[in-house]
């Protein structure tokens, strides 16, 4: 697990919509002026009325592994092709319709059409629609069809540079998706194949949300439906109501911040002693607790199971066969990274910006504020590769450690670290 992930700067990207209207299937909004800069005039068309394209798997698709790396926000990042152009993409089973960034060089401005709006974590996003000639991903090729187009900020992946595409349910769900997290590769294979054995859990595509869904159990309480979302860097996220029913008595909680396509969200944060996913039992799992009337509740879901959880396993997602298979890696039940500082930060060039001060932590007790800027740690300047540098571990050092933090205004503060959740 990397340093700038859930315990430090929690980042996620999920696009979905209300229970009545699946992701990118939001009711199209009429354009008052009749046109939008760079967009063909006319009303938005629903996804059902668009060309769906024809997708095929190559005969040798099982040998066509796609290598990937994990972003600082835990998402699966790789290279694929749209209309013969290589682009960067994220595998996102929480997106109903594949989404192209409006800043991507793959966008053909003259081909854009109005696409309405869709709900996303942090708010709603405006969509446009772009026809495509071909999309190639590993052994999968789709001819025709198209993609939704919207703003896709870098902050949603925790990287300095935004990716071009979120690959969603529309491209993936007809096939089995084999994600070999330990080997950092994935492939698309025919549904029904079982390339490895492991714990199993139910998996479906919901008829309304049109995303991958399963169920979990916390203690004696089952929570469903749970969106299985490879685009969400968190481990487990549940609604406030679900947590009240399922939370172990006396378990301490704090707060954290996350980023979706619609903006930032502050949630509760706890470490659950035990989570069950089908036949799998996972211990000491980080759980995000959404605020009342949060995103999951708004779409009629009980929560999400994200890449922060899945990354510890080899994962088979095969909704047509109604199953998810999880095979443990070499390290069973890895301990979650816990902040001992209570500061969640983003990197801005050669400095850190405080994005959230965690409730009950030493930083809150010391008077830290959102927006504070840090330019050095124990006398060392912030390096450009800070998210992956050893210096980034100061926020999770052992309780009792004292860290000297140089603010960008020239002052220095000390922070004594401790366990608080």
Wavefront OBJ file of the C-alpha trace (Angstrom):
o trace
v 0.000 0.000 0.000
v 1.391 3.368 -0.905
v 1.799 6.386 1.247
v -0.605 8.881 -0.295
v -3.587 6.590 -0.250
v -6.476 6.301 2.121
v -4.858 7.131 5.418
v -3.083 10.184 4.063
v -4.916 11.766 1.131
v -8.063 9.734 0.440
v -8.943 10.080 -3.231
v -11.629 8.383 -5.279
v -13.496 8.799 -8.520
v -16.966 7.389 -8.976
v -19.644 8.289 -11.488
v -23.138 6.997 -10.958
v -26.606 8.419 -10.615
v -29.829 8.060 -8.741
v -31.560 4.764 -8.194
v -33.984 5.664 -10.945
v -31.363 6.718 -13.467
v -28.078 4.857 -13.898
v -24.749 6.592 -14.391
v -24.722 8.813 -17.426
v -28.396 7.951 -17.859
v -29.491 11.073 -16.046
v -32.463 12.814 -17.603
v -30.986 14.938 -20.399
v -31.249 18.638 -19.726
v -32.399 20.887 -22.524
v -29.860 23.453 -23.649
v -31.509 26.882 -23.315
v -29.317 28.471 -25.966
v -29.599 25.533 -28.326
v -25.865 24.939 -28.384
v -22.762 24.761 -26.225
v -19.280 25.837 -27.306
v -17.698 22.828 -28.999
v -21.002 20.918 -28.959
v -23.414 20.168 -31.762
v -26.742 21.989 -31.257
v -29.873 20.143 -30.270
v -31.313 18.334 -27.253
v -29.440 15.602 -25.420
v -30.244 12.031 -26.375
v -30.649 9.224 -23.849
v -28.085 6.387 -23.770
v -30.778 3.962 -24.991
v -31.058 5.951 -28.232
v -27.311 6.011 -28.906
v -25.305 3.628 -31.043
v -24.157 0.901 -28.628
v -21.447 -0.409 -30.931
v -20.396 -4.045 -31.418
v -17.824 -5.531 -29.024
v -15.808 -8.704 -29.620
v -13.120 -10.589 -27.725
v -10.112 -11.821 -29.694
v -9.565 -15.585 -29.894
v -6.375 -15.157 -27.870
v -7.870 -12.718 -25.356
v -6.718 -14.848 -22.388
v -3.099 -14.117 -23.324
v -3.674 -10.369 -23.750
v -2.863 -9.107 -20.272
v -2.954 -5.341 -19.794
v -0.213 -4.059 -17.447
v -1.194 -1.349 -14.982
v 0.043 0.703 -12.085
v -1.942 1.929 -9.103
v -2.449 5.669 -8.840
v -1.838 7.329 -5.451
v -5.626 7.070 -5.095
v -5.519 3.251 -5.595
v -7.112 3.190 -9.062
v -5.991 0.862 -11.871
v -4.219 3.024 -14.481
v -3.159 1.699 -17.901
v -2.894 2.528 -21.616
v -5.508 1.660 -24.266
v -6.675 3.008 -27.636
v -9.574 5.138 -28.870
v -9.805 5.599 -32.637
v -6.189 4.479 -32.969
v -4.890 6.980 -30.391
v -3.172 5.714 -27.225
v -4.615 7.213 -24.052
v -4.363 6.680 -20.298
v -7.361 5.130 -18.582
v -8.708 3.886 -15.252
v -10.750 0.713 -14.824
v -13.963 1.882 -13.149
v -16.781 -0.610 -12.531
v -18.648 2.159 -10.676
v -19.254 4.006 -13.954
v -22.256 2.950 -16.025
v -21.014 4.521 -19.253
v -17.361 4.991 -20.192
v -16.272 8.591 -19.598
v -13.693 10.577 -21.570
v -12.026 13.645 -20.056
v -13.009 16.829 -21.877
v -9.336 17.851 -21.930
v -8.145 14.619 -23.592
v -6.483 14.874 -26.999
v -8.866 12.067 -28.040
v -11.832 14.472 -27.893
v -13.147 15.468 -31.329
v -14.790 18.816 -30.603
v -16.929 18.958 -33.718
v -18.444 15.544 -32.903
v -19.624 16.403 -29.373
v -23.340 16.314 -28.628
v -25.281 17.358 -25.509
v -25.396 14.544 -22.955
v -27.395 15.821 -19.969
v -26.121 15.447 -16.395
v -25.264 12.599 -14.052
v -24.779 12.354 -10.308
v -21.279 11.788 -8.970
v -19.603 11.706 -5.593
v -19.460 15.315 -4.437
v -22.261 16.559 -6.713
v -23.487 16.305 -10.287
v -21.506 16.686 -13.501
v -22.435 17.967 -16.943
v -22.053 15.391 -19.713
v -21.572 15.442 -23.450
v -21.507 12.534 -25.859
v -18.958 11.641 -28.550
v -19.285 8.855 -31.137
v -16.209 6.653 -31.592
v -15.013 4.474 -34.472
v -13.166 1.909 -32.353
v -12.047 1.211 -28.796
v -9.365 -1.387 -28.022
v -8.648 -2.733 -24.543
v -6.542 -5.875 -24.225
v -8.371 -8.579 -26.196
v -11.547 -6.468 -26.511
v -12.375 -4.363 -29.569
v -15.583 -2.361 -29.902
v -16.577 -0.952 -33.261
v -18.913 2.025 -33.248
v -20.645 3.250 -30.118
v -19.381 6.243 -28.193
v -18.355 7.679 -24.842
v -19.646 10.267 -22.406
v -17.440 13.356 -22.070
v -17.008 15.433 -18.891
v -14.443 17.175 -16.706
v -12.079 14.631 -15.136
v -9.731 16.430 -12.692
v -6.347 15.042 -11.689
v -7.348 15.303 -8.030
v -9.777 12.423 -8.562
v -6.797 10.063 -8.957
v -4.314 11.740 -6.638
v -1.890 12.224 -9.523
v -0.300 15.380 -10.837
v -1.693 14.621 -14.291
v -5.274 13.630 -15.094
v -6.059 10.458 -17.028
v -8.024 10.486 -20.282
v -10.711 7.888 -19.664
v -12.765 5.987 -17.076
v -13.607 2.569 -18.535
v -17.070 1.654 -17.313
v -19.661 -1.093 -17.158
v -20.734 -0.690 -20.787
v -17.372 -1.990 -22.048
v -16.688 -4.538 -19.312
v -19.777 -6.282 -17.978
v -20.451 -8.757 -20.808
v -17.149 -10.454 -20.038
v -15.232 -11.758 -17.042
v -12.652 -9.310 -15.693
v -9.578 -10.965 -14.175
v -7.589 -8.421 -12.126
v -4.249 -9.764 -10.897
v -3.418 -7.006 -8.413
v -0.202 -8.663 -7.119
v 1.192 -8.916 -10.684
v -0.247 -5.498 -11.717
v -2.080 -6.791 -14.767
v -5.647 -7.549 -15.889
v -7.431 -9.193 -18.790
v -10.914 -9.645 -20.229
v -11.946 -13.271 -20.801
v -15.194 -15.020 -21.784
v -17.833 -15.126 -19.064
v -18.057 -18.422 -17.193
v -14.313 -19.051 -17.114
v -12.780 -19.724 -13.695
v -9.020 -19.177 -14.038
v -8.316 -19.509 -10.314
v -9.981 -20.635 -7.082
v -10.794 -18.425 -4.107
v -13.532 -17.090 -1.861
v -16.746 -16.257 -3.681
v -19.425 -13.594 -3.360
v -22.527 -12.768 -5.411
v -22.173 -10.208 -8.203
v -24.815 -8.628 -10.414
v -25.393 -5.626 -12.646
v -28.270 -3.646 -11.161
v -31.146 -2.956 -13.511
v -31.445 0.657 -12.381
v -27.951 1.873 -11.454
v -26.291 -0.279 -14.150
v -23.124 -0.887 -12.138
v -21.457 -3.912 -10.496
v -23.079 -4.809 -7.145
v -22.627 -7.311 -4.329
v -23.190 -7.401 -0.536
v -21.107 -7.305 2.645
v -21.650 -8.151 6.296
v -20.375 -6.140 9.250
v -20.878 -8.071 12.463
v -24.338 -9.631 12.244
v -25.679 -7.051 9.799
v -25.860 -7.604 6.044
v -25.559 -4.487 3.875
v -26.804 -4.538 0.286
v -26.585 -3.513 -2.440
v -22.893 -2.655 -2.265
v -21.432 -1.179 -5.474
v -18.222 -3.006 -6.429
v -16.236 -0.033 -7.636
v -12.679 -0.402 -8.925
v -12.603 3.364 -9.500
v -13.049 4.087 -5.787
v -9.711 4.211 -3.977
v -11.320 3.593 -0.587
v -11.697 0.112 0.934
v -15.293 -0.039 2.231
v -17.824 2.808 2.262
v -21.235 2.549 3.948
v -24.175 4.841 4.533
v -24.651 6.574 7.864
v -27.773 4.485 8.531
v -25.977 1.253 7.672
v -23.115 2.084 10.013
v -25.473 2.844 12.879
v -26.965 -0.640 12.508
v -23.713 -2.508 11.999
v -21.015 -0.621 13.947
v -19.308 -2.603 16.727
v -20.054 -0.963 20.103
v -17.460 1.531 21.320
v -15.435 1.584 18.096
v -13.670 4.988 17.776
v -14.224 7.036 14.627
v -12.656 10.100 13.066
v -13.199 12.019 9.823
v -11.574 12.048 6.398
v -11.955 13.776 3.050
v -12.292 12.221 -0.384
v -12.656 13.543 -3.919
v -15.089 12.459 -6.603
v -15.958 13.886 -9.985
v -18.426 16.258 -8.352
v -16.053 17.624 -5.692
v -14.972 16.857 -2.130
v -16.827 14.910 0.554
v -16.103 14.689 4.286
v -16.958 11.303 5.769
v -16.521 9.370 8.973
v -13.656 6.897 9.245
v -13.201 3.757 11.348
v -11.301 0.463 11.341
v -13.808 -2.408 11.434
v -12.541 -5.551 13.202
v -14.252 -7.864 10.699
v -15.880 -7.548 7.262
v -17.418 -10.475 5.362
v -17.701 -10.477 1.575
v -19.387 -13.726 0.597
v -17.202 -16.491 2.026
v -14.268 -14.120 2.564
v -13.536 -12.836 6.075
v -11.323 -9.717 6.192
v -10.035 -8.237 9.435
v -9.099 -4.683 10.418
v -10.607 -3.030 7.365
v -10.860 0.708 6.842
v -14.486 1.854 6.548
v -15.714 5.228 5.316
v -19.052 6.383 6.755
v -20.912 8.723 4.438
v -22.799 11.691 5.875
v -26.579 11.609 6.127
v -28.202 11.673 2.664
v -24.783 10.938 1.153
v -24.021 9.618 -2.299
v -24.761 5.921 -1.704
v -28.076 6.700 -0.042
v -29.013 9.045 -2.873
v -28.612 6.268 -5.469
v -30.351 3.635 -3.334
v -27.194 1.699 -2.437
v -25.872 0.632 0.971
v -22.290 1.578 0.124
v -19.273 0.688 -2.014
v -16.454 -1.834 -2.063
v -13.437 -0.185 -3.650
v -9.966 -0.811 -4.962
v -8.498 -0.030 -1.539
v -9.986 -3.378 -0.462
v -9.683 -5.330 -3.698
v -5.982 -4.575 -4.192
v -5.019 -7.214 -1.612
v -6.449 -10.004 -3.772
v -6.538 -11.469 -7.226
v -10.080 -10.640 -8.294
v -12.468 -12.129 -10.836
v -15.542 -10.019 -11.605
v -18.031 -11.949 -13.723
v -21.555 -10.519 -13.363
v -22.959 -12.679 -16.179
v -21.954 -15.730 -14.110
v -23.246 -13.936 -10.961
v -19.968 -14.255 -9.070
v -16.985 -12.405 -7.707
v -13.943 -14.505 -6.773
v -11.258 -13.232 -4.394
v -7.949 -15.062 -3.903
v -5.754 -13.888 -1.076
v -2.276 -12.604 -1.785
v 0.880 -13.456 0.122
v -0.092 -11.149 3.001
v -3.447 -12.033 4.523
v -5.361 -9.219 6.225
v -2.668 -6.517 5.858
v -2.986 -3.906 8.554
v -4.520 -0.664 7.289
v -2.408 2.463 7.303
v -3.611 4.772 10.096
v -2.811 8.423 10.300
v -1.150 9.373 13.587
v -0.933 13.043 12.614
v -4.568 13.834 11.804
v -3.593 15.814 8.688
v -4.760 14.920 5.182
v -2.902 16.829 2.502
v -2.545 17.416 -1.202
v 0.704 18.080 -3.041
v 1.101 21.435 -4.769
v 4.458 21.480 -6.563
v 7.014 21.815 -3.750
v 4.612 22.222 -0.849
v 1.777 20.432 0.947
v -1.656 21.934 1.413
v -3.820 20.807 4.317
v -7.099 19.560 2.848
v -8.650 18.176 6.022
v -7.951 18.097 9.762
v -9.188 14.771 11.151
v -11.559 14.895 14.117
v -9.968 13.982 17.430
v -6.420 13.887 16.076
v -3.280 15.639 17.336
v -3.415 18.170 14.486
v -6.899 19.319 15.532
v -5.726 19.638 19.131
v -2.771 21.729 17.938
v -4.920 24.204 16.005
v -4.120 23.210 12.426
v -6.495 24.598 9.796
v -7.566 23.649 6.279
v -5.416 25.629 3.844
v -2.235 25.633 5.968
v 0.822 25.221 3.724
v 3.855 23.082 4.629
v 7.175 23.632 2.838
v 9.511 21.384 4.866
v 9.440 18.303 7.113
v 12.137 17.969 9.756
v 14.167 20.493 7.786
v 13.827 18.717 4.432
v 12.049 20.517 1.544
v 9.070 18.815 -0.097
v 10.420 16.830 -3.097
v 8.611 16.621 -6.420
v 8.182 12.866 -5.953
v 6.761 13.357 -2.456
v 3.779 10.931 -2.805
v 6.152 7.971 -3.287
v 9.143 9.246 -1.318
v 10.120 7.936 2.153
v 9.542 11.443 3.523
v 5.780 10.972 3.096
v 5.632 8.437 5.940
v 5.899 11.133 8.625
v 2.097 11.273 8.924
v 1.955 7.618 10.038
v 5.070 7.368 12.205
v 4.745 5.602 15.575
v 2.794 7.310 18.362
v 5.033 9.591 20.394
v 7.124 10.674 17.399
v 7.699 14.428 17.167
v 7.758 16.030 13.710
v 8.980 19.554 12.891
v 6.865 21.087 10.141
v 8.096 24.209 8.360
v 5.214 26.332 7.150
v 5.547 28.302 3.953
v 5.228 31.570 5.900
v 8.583 30.850 7.546
v 7.285 29.619 10.916
v 7.856 26.131 12.334
v 5.446 23.969 14.300
v 6.027 20.698 16.104
v 3.451 17.918 16.102
v 3.496 14.956 18.494
v 1.896 11.943 16.837
v -0.567 9.579 18.536
v -3.195 6.946 17.881
v -6.706 8.373 17.869
v -8.936 5.922 15.931
l 1 2 3 4 5 6 7 8 9 10 11 12 13 14 15 16 17 18 19 20 21 22 23 24 25 26 27 28 29 30 31 32 33 34 35 36 37 38 39 40 41 42 43 44 45 46 47 48 49 50 51 52 53 54 55 56 57 58 59 60 61 62 63 64 65 66 67 68 69 70 71 72 73 74 75 76 77 78 79 80 81 82 83 84 85 86 87 88 89 90 91 92 93 94 95 96 97 98 99 100 101 102 103 104 105 106 107 108 109 110 111 112 113 114 115 116 117 118 119 120 121 122 123 124 125 126 127 128 129 130 131 132 133 134 135 136 137 138 139 140 141 142 143 144 145 146 147 148 149 150 151 152 153 154 155 156 157 158 159 160 161 162 163 164 165 166 167 168 169 170 171 172 173 174 175 176 177 178 179 180 181 182 183 184 185 186 187 188 189 190 191 192 193 194 195 196 197 198 199 200 201 202 203 204 205 206 207 208 209 210 211 212 213 214 215 216 217 218 219 220 221 222 223 224 225 226 227 228 229 230 231 232 233 234 235 236 237 238 239 240 241 242 243 244 245 246 247 248 249 250 251 252 253 254 255 256 257 258 259 260 261 262 263 264 265 266 267 268 269 270 271 272 273 274 275 276 277 278 279 280 281 282 283 284 285 286 287 288 289 290 291 292 293 294 295 296 297 298 299 300 301 302 303 304 305 306 307 308 309 310 311 312 313 314 315 316 317 318 319 320 321 322 323 324 325 326 327 328 329 330 331 332 333 334 335 336 337 338 339 340 341 342 343 344 345 346 347 348 349 350 351 352 353 354 355 356 357 358 359 360 361 362 363 364 365 366 367 368 369 370 371 372 373 374 375 376 377 378 379 380 381 382 383 384 385 386 387 388 389 390 391 392 393 394 395 396 397 398 399 400 401 402 403 404 405 406 407 408 409 410 411 412 413 414 415 416 417 418 419 420 421
